[in-house]
């Protein structure tokens, strides 16, 4: 089955790839190490809360920093 659209990274069209690149330039990655079991727990909890694991981790960081700064 032939596709007339050119695809690039992750199946994005060239325009989508460029838009993604511009969006991602404002972000950095931080590696967090945990066991596979803990990762599953984090992913499961995040899903129950209606958010991604990244969203949950960012929320946990924000809430903890806010609480720590109130002391």
N, C-alpha and C positions, 0 to 999 in steps of 0.2 A: 504494500500500500504506500504510494508515494504521497509526500506532503510538500506542497509548494512553498511553505514558509521555511526560511532558514532558521535553524535552532542553534542555540549556543548553550552555555552553562545552565544546567538544570532544565533544559528544554525551553528556556526563555527565548523570545525573539530578540534580535539585536536591540530594539528600542526598550524592551523590558529589562534586558541585561544592563543597559546604561542607566535606566531609572533605579534599578536595584543597587547598582554601584554608587550612585549619588546618595541614596538613602543610607546605605551602610557606612559611608565615610564618617559619619558622626558617632559611630559605635566602636568600642574596643571589646575584646574577648578576655575573660578571666577564666582560667581553668580551675575547676573545683573537683577535688578527688573524693570519692565516696565509694562504698561497696555497691555492687549491683543490686543487692537487696534494698539498701537505703535509697538508691535512685528510683527503684520501683515504688517505694513508699512515697517519695516526693512527687513522682509523676501521678500516682493514684490520688494523692491528696489534692494536688493542683487541679486535676480533672474534676474532682468532686466540688471544688470551689469555682469551677467554670473558667479556669485560666490555664495558661501553659506553665510548664515547669520553670521556664525563664521568668515569666511574670510573677509566679509565686515566690521565687528566690529574690527577685528585686523588691517585692512587697515586704518580705520578711526582713531584708536588709534595711529598707526605709523605716519600717515600724520599730525595729530594734534600735536604730540610731536615734530616732525621735524619742523613744523611751529613755535611752541612755543620756541624752542631752537634757532631760527634765530633772535628772538627779543632781 
